Amino acid sequence: MNAPTPPSREAAEFTGRIIEHASGMMIIRLCAIGERLGLFRDLAEHGPSSSQEMADRLGFDERYLREWLYAMASAGYLDFDKSSRKAGIPEAHIPALVEEGGPLFQGGLFRMMSGFMEPYEELLEAIQKGGGIAYSRYGDDFWQGLEHNSCVRYKNLLVSQWLPEMPDVRKTGLFDI
C-alpha cells in the first residue's frame, strides 16, 4: 500500500484558516453566553474566580461554568492560573467585555452574531429558490444585539466622528458640532 501524499503547504494553511474560523465562531457564541448570563461582569466585579466560586455566587452549574472558563481562557479572553484554577479578565479586555455603552463594548455584537445564525434552514431555501428571510424569523438575540451594537456606535461616534465628516449635513444647522 502506498503512503498518502502529504498535502501542499497551501492546502495545509487553508485548512488551518478553516479551523481558526470555526474556533472564532464558537468563541463568539461563548462570548454571547458570557454577556447574556453576566459571566464577564461577575468576573470583573469579583476578580479571578474558580468555576465553583462562580457557581456558588450565581447559582449556576459548576461543570458548565468550568468548561466556559477553560474555553475563554484558551482563546485568550481570560487569564487562567493553573495552580489556583481561577480565571480573571485582563484589565485591557474589560472595555470590550463588560463596559456596556462604552465605545469598545462588544456585547451587542456577540448577541447579534449568535442570533444571526438562527434561521439557517430559511437561508438555505432562499439561496435555492430566491426570495429572502422574513425579519420575523430572527429571534430576540439578533434584534437586541443589533440595537445594542448600533446604539454603542451612534452614542460614541455620531457627534465626534460621523457628523464632522458630512459637510452637507453640518450646513443645515440642525446639529451644533
Secondary structure, 3 states (H helix, E strand, C coil): CCCCCCCCHHHHHHHHHHHHHHHHHHHHHHHHHHHHCCHHHHHHHHCCECHHHHHHHHCCCHHHHHHHHHHHHHCCCCEEECCCCEEECCHHHHHHHCCCCCCCCCHHHHHHHHHHCCCHHHHHHHHHHCCCCCHHHCCHHHHHHHHHHHHHHHHHHHHHHHHHHCHHHHHCCCCCC
